[in-house]
Amino acid sequence: MAKPDAFGWLVKWVVELGEHDIEYQSRTAIKAQILADFIVEFTAEQVREKQGGWLLDVDGSSNASNGRAGVLLQGSEGIEIEVAARLAFSATTMKQSMMH
């Protein structure tokens, strides 16, 4: 943890959750290829079974230290696959890249 206030916040919640026998486990960042492999593996059988259209919605955010991405894959008959990931590499928008 780079920021002392973030560490203090984490300690506070560990104490709060510990009173109820709940343990906190921090999430680790995953690489983009792992996310892509997960989506392909998880949807392979469903895609073969369904011939309807699919809608892919991608959203994300970034700042100086990291980026995050959200992916929502919606298929026919109410199938929805939602994944959120923290990116382990720096991310910028095309607009920011063109300004430098």
Buried (B, 14 or more C-beta within 10 A) or exposed (E): EEEEEEEEEEEEEEEEEEEEEEEEEEEEEBEBEEBEEBBEEEBEEBEEEBEEEBEEEEEBEBEEEBBBBEBBBBBEEEBEBEBEBEBEEEBEEEEEEEEE
